[in-house]
Amino acid sequence: MHRHKAIVLGAGGLVGQRLQQRLVNHPMFEIAAVAGSPSSAGRQLSEIAWRLDEPRPALPEMVVVDSNAENLSELCRSMNIEYAFSALPSSIATDVEKALVNAGITVFSNASSYRRVQSVPLLIPEINPQHYHESRHYCATNCTLIPLVLPVAALAKATEIRSVKMRSEQALSGAGWSLLFDQDALAGRVNPSIEGEAEKTAAEFLHVMGECSNQLVTPAGMDVEIHCERVARPNGHQVFVELVTSQPLNHDQIIEAFRMLGLGGELPSRPNQAIHLVEQIDVDRHLWSDGTSFNDDPDPSEDLKTGMAVVVGNLSVNGCEISFSAYSHNTVRGAAGGVVYLAEFVLANTS
């Protein structure tokens, strides 16, 4: 299989390094360059501190380029780079991603700058493939949305959803690598407030659940109530969901809806099952799921499916009222893995 040359926009952050980890052996993409902040630019990639728990994979020897450089687009073109994977802060992504797109490079972004912007598809392959259209710019969603929307969307295929309530417990890594090295945070002394997270999650939820016509999305009309909190857990976002449906579903119908979500063609990062159902979620044991099994010693540079499923447990059904908990790896399925999966989906659907 031909490997397309790509640049990773992110050298030292968690999502940037997850992208490097997932792309180093990817069958569809080849890391041709890595761009970073001024503190990383000009240094060998191997000199940049590795923030992830897993060992640094055998990344190519290269000098990190400056993501803010005015000639970044020209550099990419000179290296025959076709794709960019962005883990840039939103304040920087706004200009950098636009410049790359204007230069003819297709950007897959984890930044929030262009989410829900008309003509920039905001896609989750299992949820809203009908929103896809050919573009030079694609966005993945907020990491908190993933464990919420996958099970809700599965149930929405079986019956109308009238209202959704969600409370989240979000990992330290969702705020970046610095909290993972903060002893106060690791000891439980962490500010639970996440400014703007609930509003962002609600807006993106209604967007991906909405209807799309002529590249214009009409958000879904259901009632949504969301509350988000940070907790002292290194990785993994857990959500606690209550929803009301228009028609009652029994336990077997719910399980079948979960099982059917996302079934389709093979892609390297597509999990074996989008939803991995368990009796009760264990946040330590259930972090790395490929949809059918859990991995206690993952190698995400080789196994692109592990960490890509959403684990659902604590399921309770009472007529039209359904409650459950869901859990996913926030820097894998919720961030870098989701962006790479999106790129696989786009390439598979590009004419």
C-alpha positions in Angstrom: 0.0 0.0 0.0 1.3 3.5 -0.9 2.1 5.6 2.2 1.2 9.3 1.8 3.7 11.8 3.2 2.4 13.7 6.2 3.5 16.4 8.7 2.6 16.2 12.4 1.9 19.6 13.9 2.9 18.9 17.5 6.3 17.8 18.7 6.2 17.8 22.5 2.5 17.7 23.6 0.5 14.6 24.4 -1.7 14.6 21.3 1.2 15.5 19.0 3.2 12.6 20.4 0.2 10.3 20.2 0.0 11.2 16.5 3.7 10.4 16.1 3.1 7.1 17.8 0.1 6.1 15.7 1.6 7.2 12.4 5.2 5.9 12.6 4.1 2.4 11.4 0.8 3.3 9.8 0.1 1.6 6.5 -1.4 4.6 4.8 0.7 7.5 6.1 4.4 8.3 6.5 5.8 10.9 8.9 7.9 13.2 6.6 8.1 16.1 9.1 7.2 17.2 12.6 6.5 20.8 13.5 6.6 22.2 17.0 6.7 25.4 19.1 9.7 27.7 19.1 11.1 25.8 22.1 11.1 22.6 20.1 12.0 23.9 16.6 15.5 23.4 15.4 16.1 20.4 17.8 16.3 16.8 16.8 13.0 15.0 17.3 14.7 12.4 19.5 15.8 15.2 21.9 12.2 16.2 22.7 11.1 14.8 26.1 8.7 11.9 25.5 5.5 12.4 27.6 3.6 9.1 27.0 3.6 6.1 29.2 4.6 3.7 26.4 8.3 3.8 25.1 9.2 6.1 22.4 8.8 4.2 19.1 11.4 4.2 16.4 10.6 7.6 15.0 12.5 8.9 12.0 15.6 11.0 12.6 14.6 14.6 11.7 14.9 18.2 12.9 11.7 19.7 14.3 10.5 22.6 12.1 8.8 25.7 13.5 5.0 25.4 13.2 4.8 29.2 13.2 7.3 29.6 10.3 6.0 31.7 7.4 7.5 29.2 4.9 5.9 26.1 6.5 3.6 25.6 3.5 6.5 25.9 1.0 8.5 23.5 3.1 5.7 21.0 3.0 5.3 21.3 -0.8 9.0 20.9 -1.3 8.9 17.6 0.6 5.8 16.4 -1.3 3.7 16.4 1.8 0.0 15.8 1.1 -1.5 15.7 4.6 -1.1 17.5 7.9 -2.2 16.1 11.3 -2.8 19.0 13.6 -2.5 19.0 17.4 -1.8 22.7 17.6 -3.3 25.0 20.2 -6.4 26.6 18.8 -4.9 30.1 18.9 -2.1 28.9 16.6 -4.2 26.4 14.5 -6.4 29.1 13.2 -3.7 30.6 10.9 -1.5 27.6 10.4 -4.2 25.2 9.3 -5.7 27.8 7.0 -2.3 28.5 5.3 -1.7 24.8 4.7 -5.2 24.3 3.3 -4.7 27.2 1.0 -1.4 25.6 -0.2 -3.3 22.5 -1.2 -2.4 20.3 1.8 -5.3 18.4 3.4 -5.5 19.1 7.1 -6.9 16.7 9.7 -7.3 18.7 12.9 -7.7 17.9 16.6 -7.9 21.6 17.3 -11.2 23.3 18.0 -10.6 26.3 15.7 -12.7 25.1 12.8 -15.1 22.7 14.4 -18.7 23.4 13.3 -17.5 25.8 10.6 -19.5 25.5 7.4 -17.6 23.6 4.7 -15.3 22.0 7.3 -16.7 18.5 8.0 -16.8 17.6 11.7 -16.9 13.8 11.5 -17.0 10.7 13.6 -17.1 7.8 11.1 -19.6 5.7 13.0 -21.9 8.6 13.8 -22.3 11.0 10.9 -20.7 9.7 7.7 -23.5 11.4 5.8 -21.9 14.7 6.7 -18.8 13.8 4.6 -18.0 15.8 1.6 -14.6 16.2 -0.2 -12.6 19.0 1.4 -9.1 20.1 2.2 -10.0 20.5 5.9 -11.5 18.0 8.3 -12.0 18.2 12.1 -12.4 15.6 14.8 -14.5 16.3 17.8 -13.9 17.1 21.4 -12.6 14.2 23.4 -15.4 14.3 25.9 -18.0 13.9 23.2 -16.8 10.4 22.2 -18.0 8.3 25.1 -21.3 10.2 25.1 -22.3 10.3 21.5 -21.4 6.7 20.3 -23.8 4.9 22.6 -26.5 7.6 22.3 -26.2 7.6 18.5 -26.5 3.8 18.5 -29.8 4.0 20.5 -31.0 6.8 18.2 -31.0 4.3 15.4 -33.6 2.3 17.3 -35.8 5.0 18.7 -36.1 8.8 19.0 -34.1 10.4 21.8 -36.0 13.1 23.6 -33.5 14.3 26.2 -29.9 13.6 27.3 -28.2 14.3 30.6 -24.5 13.7 31.1 -22.0 14.2 33.9 -18.3 13.6 33.1 -15.2 12.7 35.1 -12.3 13.7 32.9 -8.6 12.7 33.1 -5.7 15.0 33.9 -4.2 14.3 30.4 -7.2 16.1 28.9 -5.6 19.4 30.1 -2.2 18.5 28.6 1.0 16.9 29.9 1.8 19.3 32.7 -0.9 18.0 35.0 0.5 14.5 34.6 3.6 15.7 36.3 1.8 17.8 39.0 2.1 16.0 42.3 -0.8 18.0 43.8 -3.1 17.0 40.9 -2.0 13.3 41.1 -2.7 13.3 44.8 -6.3 14.5 44.1 -5.9 18.2 44.6 -7.1 19.3 41.2 -9.5 22.0 40.2 -12.6 20.2 39.0 -13.8 23.1 36.8 -13.3 22.9 33.0 -14.2 26.2 31.6 -16.4 26.0 28.5 -16.2 22.2 28.2 -19.9 21.5 28.8 -21.0 24.1 26.3 -18.5 22.8 23.7 -19.5 19.2 24.2 -23.3 20.0 23.9 -22.8 22.0 20.7 -20.7 19.4 19.1 -23.1 16.6 20.2 -26.1 18.3 18.6 -24.0 19.1 15.5 -22.9 15.5 14.7 -26.4 14.2 15.6 -27.9 16.7 13.2 -29.0 16.6 9.5 -26.7 17.7 6.7 -27.9 19.1 3.4 -25.6 20.9 0.8 -22.8 21.0 3.4 -25.0 22.8 5.9 -25.7 21.1 9.2 -28.9 21.6 11.1 -28.3 20.6 14.7 -30.4 18.0 16.4 -33.3 19.3 18.4 -33.2 17.1 21.5 -32.8 18.6 25.0 -29.2 18.3 26.3 -27.9 18.9 29.8 -24.1 18.5 30.4 -21.8 18.9 33.4 -18.1 18.4 33.1 -15.5 17.9 35.9 -11.7 17.1 36.1 -10.6 14.3 38.3 -7.3 13.0 39.5 -6.9 10.1 37.0 -4.1 10.2 34.5 -6.0 9.0 31.4 -9.6 8.1 30.5 -12.8 10.1 30.3 -15.8 8.5 32.0 -19.4 9.8 31.5 -22.6 9.0 33.3 -25.6 9.3 31.0 -29.4 9.4 31.5 -31.6 9.6 28.5 -35.3 9.6 27.7 -36.6 7.9 24.6 -39.9 8.3 22.8 -40.5 4.5 22.7 -39.3 2.0 25.3 -36.4 -0.3 24.5 -35.7 -3.5 26.3 -32.3 -4.7 27.3 -31.8 -7.0 24.3 -32.8 -4.2 21.9 -30.2 -1.9 23.5 -27.5 -4.5 23.3 -28.3 -5.1 19.6 -28.2 -1.4 18.9 -24.7 -1.2 20.5 -23.5 -4.2 18.6 -24.6 -2.9 15.2 -22.9 0.6 15.5 -20.1 1.2 13.1 -20.0 -2.2 11.4 -18.5 -1.8 8.0 -15.4 -2.1 6.0 -11.9 -2.6 7.4 -9.8 0.4 8.3 -6.5 0.2 10.3 -7.9 2.2 13.3 -11.5 1.0 13.2 -12.1 -1.0 16.4 -13.5 -4.5 16.2 -16.7 -3.2 17.8 -17.3 0.5 18.3 -18.9 -0.2 21.7 -17.5 -2.8 24.1 -20.2 -3.7 26.6 -19.3 -4.8 30.1 -21.3 -5.3 33.3 -19.5 -2.6 35.3 -16.7 -0.3 34.2 -13.3 -0.6 35.8 -11.3 2.6 34.9 -8.0 0.8 35.4 -8.7 -2.4 33.5 -10.9 -1.0 30.7 -8.7 1.8 29.3 -7.4 0.0 26.3 -10.1 -1.8 24.4 -10.2 -2.8 20.7 -13.9 -3.5 21.0 -13.6 -7.2 21.9 -10.7 -7.5 24.3 -8.7 -5.4 26.8 -4.9 -4.9 26.6 -2.9 -4.5 29.8 0.4 -3.9 27.9 -0.5 -1.9 24.8 1.8 -1.0 21.9 -0.3 1.7 20.1 2.4 2.2 17.5 1.8 -1.4 16.3 -1.8 -2.1 17.4 -3.9 0.8 16.0 -7.2 -0.7 17.2 -6.5 -0.9 20.9 -7.9 2.1 22.8 -10.3 2.9 20.0 -13.5 1.4 21.4 -15.9 3.0 23.9 -16.6 0.8 26.9 -20.2 0.9 28.1 -21.4 -0.5 31.4 -23.7 0.0 34.4 -26.7 -0.3 32.0 -30.1 0.3 33.5 -33.5 0.3 31.7 -36.8 1.5 33.0 -39.3 1.9 30.1 -38.3 5.0 28.2 -35.6 5.9 30.7 -32.1 4.5 30.1 -28.9 5.1 32.0 -25.4 3.9 31.6 -21.8 4.8 32.1 -19.3 5.0 29.2 -15.5 5.3 29.1 -12.8 5.9 26.5 -9.2 6.8 26.2 -9.2 10.5 25.8 -5.8 11.0 24.0 -6.4 7.9 21.8 -10.0 7.6 20.6 -10.8 11.1 21.9 -7.9 12.8 20.2 -5.0 11.4 18.1 -6.5 8.0 17.3 -9.8 9.7 16.3 -8.0 12.1 14.0 -6.1 9.3 12.3 -9.2 7.2 12.0 -10.9 10.2 10.4 -8.1 10.4 7.9 -8.4 6.7 7.0 -12.2 7.2 6.5 -11.6 10.2 4.2 -9.0 8.4 2.1 -11.3 5.4 1.8 -14.1 7.7 0.5 -12.1 10.0 -1.7 -12.9 9.6 -5.3 
